[in-house]
């Protein structure tokens, strides 16, 4: 494990930039950016990599305000300014590379959606480690309290142990759907389940958590302070950047890991100066909200 990356992720101010849109979410991200229509998936991924590279190479995307960047597996295999993406992020920008490893979600069951099986995960983790990746991220979705929520948390920790054993630090992401009419109740149950599993982690195992901005402020304060937790991040989950930042600023010790909220307002048609200015405003506002 890279000790400089570990130290940055644990103690430095800043937030996570999530640039890990997968095949399912990439079309919407491209449409918001101003790109509609492509011949096939290969062209789609070429276009989204161009968008991501434009973001990563912008002077507004800097390691003084951004802790790490979550990457889609396709992005990890590509280059930015002639260097492998993970190498560029860390050695040029000082930003910690993190890899999205989940393969999407199963169908709804018991008020939740578990992760699909991750075939070949050990090989993916070994390759990521060899490329200088520090950690991983994997997402499941909770829609209401109950047995499904319990299963989601158990699955996240089970796979998290496998990732930790490979020498990487996992970000566990049991997202509570912001549209759920039982969002607050689900978050309370999620808090208790997380605490139980964290208390059962072995010494030397670190995890990070990426959680929906909660209805009760500072709900996760004891999770932030837990000795097995490296950092707690918040996802925007569909809130606008303004509302995400407002909610985040009330969660002490929690920092952002925003995707759509980060890229809000960016467009293919913008000049370099316009693009950098919009991104700088976004980065500055999210950094300020994270610094509480």
N, C-alpha and C positions, 0 to 999 in steps of 0.2 A: 504494500500500500504506500502511495506517495504521501509522505508526511507533510509536505508543503500544501498539497491539496487538502489533506485532512484538516490542517490548521486553519486554512482559509474557510472551508465549509463550516467549521465549528465556531469560529470566533469573528470573522470579518463582517463588516456591514455590507449590505447589498441584498440581492434577490436572485432568483433563478429565472432565466429566460427559457420558456418552453417552446422549442421549434421542432416538435416531434409529431406533427400531423401525419397520420397514417393514410393508407389508401382510402379509407372511408371518409376522413375529414379534410383531405387535401382539396377536393373540388370546391368546397365552400371557402376555404382559405384563399384559393386562387381567385375565386369570383370576387371576394371582398377586396382583393389586391388589384382587380381590374382585368383579369385574364379569364376568358370564357372560350372553351372549345379547344380540343387537342385531338390528334389522330388516334392515340392509344395511351396505355398506361405509361409506357416508356417516355413518351413526350411529356405527359403530365408530371412525372417525377423529375424530368429535366427542368421543366419550368419552375417547379416549386423549389428545386435546389438553387436555381438562379435567384429566386426571391430570398431564400435563406442566406445565400452567400452575400447578397447585397446588404442584408441586415448585419451579418457578422463582420463585414469589412468596413462598415460605416464607422467614422470616428466617434459617433454617439454611442456605439456598442463597445463599452470599455470595461476592463477588469476592476476599475476602482468602484464601480457601482453594481456590476453584475458578478455574482459569485460563480455561477455555473450555467451551462446550457444543456437542456435535454434534447437529444438527437434521435431521429428515426434511424433504423438500421441502414436504410438506403443511403442516408446522409453520411454515416460513418465510413462508408466505402468510397465516398467521393472526395474530391479535393477542393480546397479554397486557396486561391492565389498560388496554385502549384504545390500545396502541401496537404497531406491527409487532414481531414477536418478536425479530428481530435488534437493532432499535433499543432495545427494552426491556432485553435482556441487557447490551448495552454501556453505554448511557447511564444506566440505572437501577442495574444490578447491578455494572457494571465487569467483565463476563464476556465473553470473546471468542466471537463466533458463528462456527460452522463448519458446513458443509453436507455431508451425505451425498449423493454424486452417482452412485454405482453403481446399476444396475438389476437387481441380483441375479446369480445364478451360472448358468453353463452346466452341462451334465451332466459327470459324472466322466470324466476322460480322463488316462491316464498318471499316476495317483496324485494328481490335483489337479483343482480346479474353477476355471476362468478366469471373469472377469467377462463378462457379456453385453455386446453392443455398446451404446454410450451415444449413441443418436441425439439430435441437437440439443444436444450438450453445450456447444458454444460459446454458444448462447443462454442456457442455464441458468447458465453462469459469468458472463456479462454481467449477467444479472438479479441474481445473488447479489452481485456486486461493487457494483451500484447500490444494493443494500439494506444495504451496510455489512458484508457477510460477509468474514472474513479469509482463511479457508482451506476446504479440502474434505477429505472422507474417502471412500475406496473400498476395498472388501474383496474378496479372493479367498481360497480355501482350499487348503491343502497337506495331503495325507494321508500322503505318504511321499516319500522322496528320489527323484530321477530327473528325467526330461525334463519332466514336468508342472510341477515346482517351478521349473525354469529358465524355462519359458514364463510362469509366473505373475509372476516377478520382472521379466522383460522387459516384460510388458504393463503392470505397475504403473508402471514408469519411463517408458514411452512415453506413457501418458496423463498421468502426472505432469508431463512437459515441456509438454504442451498446456495444462494447468491453470496452470502457472507463467507461461507466455506470456500468459495472460489476466489476470495480475496478482494471482493468489491463490497461497497456499502449500498444496500438497497433503500430506495425510497418506496415506502408502502403507500398506496393511494386508494383507500376505501371511500370513494366520493359519495357524498349524500346529495341526491338530486335536489336542486334548489326549487323545483316545481312541486315537490312532494307536499301534500297537505299535512303530513306528519313529520316534517323536517326536524322540528325542535325535539320531538320525542325520539326520533332516530338518532339524533346527535347525542342525546344524553346516554342512550344505550351504547352507542359507538364509543363514547368516552370510557365507559366502564369496561367494555370488552378490550379496548386498547390497553388500558391500565393493567388488566389481568394478564394479558399476554406479555407485556413489557416486563412485568415483575417476574415472569418465568424465563426470561432470556438468560442465557449463560453469560458469565463474565467474559469480556473480550469481544462480544458480538454487539455491533453498533447498527442502528437503523435510523433512517430519516422518515418523516411522515409528511404526506401532502394531503391536506384536509380542506373540506368545504368551509367557507367562512360561516361561522356558527350564528345562531339566533341569540344565544346567551354569550355576551362578551366575556372573554378570558376563560371560556369553558375548558380550554386545553392548557391552562397555565401549569398544572402539575405535570402534564405530558412534556411540555417544553423543558421543565426542570428535571425530568427523569434521567438517571445516570446512564441508561442505555440508549438515549436519544441524542443523536448528533445535532439535528436541527429539525424544526417544524416549519413547513411551508403551507401557504394557503393557495388554493386554486380559485380562479375567477368564476368558473362554473356557469357562465352565461350572463353574469352581471356585467353592466357597462364598466369601463375603466374607472369612471368617477365613483360609482357605487362600490366597486371592489376596493378602491383605495380608502374610501370612507369607512367601510367595515373593517378593513385590515388595520387601519390606524388604531382601532380600539382593541386589537388582540396583541397584548404586550408579549414581546419575544418571538412572535410569529412573523415570518417574512414571506414575500410573494413568490409564487411560481406561476406566472401568468402566461397564457398563450394568445388567445384572441384579444384580450385586453391590452397586451403589449403591442400588437401589430395594428391596433385600431387607428385608422386614418392614413395608413401607408398605401401608396398607389404606384403602379407601374409608370404612370404618366408623369410623375413628379420629377423635377430636376434633382440632381444630386444635392443641391443646397436645400431644396424644399424637403426632400426625403430625410436628410440628416436632421433638419430642424424639427420635423414632426416626431421622429424617433427619439431625439434628445428630450423633447417635452414629455413623451411617454416614459422614458427611462427615469427622468428626474422625478416625476410624480410618483412612480411606483417605488423608487428608492426612498423617497421621503416617507411614504406610508409604511414602508417596511422598517424604518428606523424608529421603532417605538418600544 
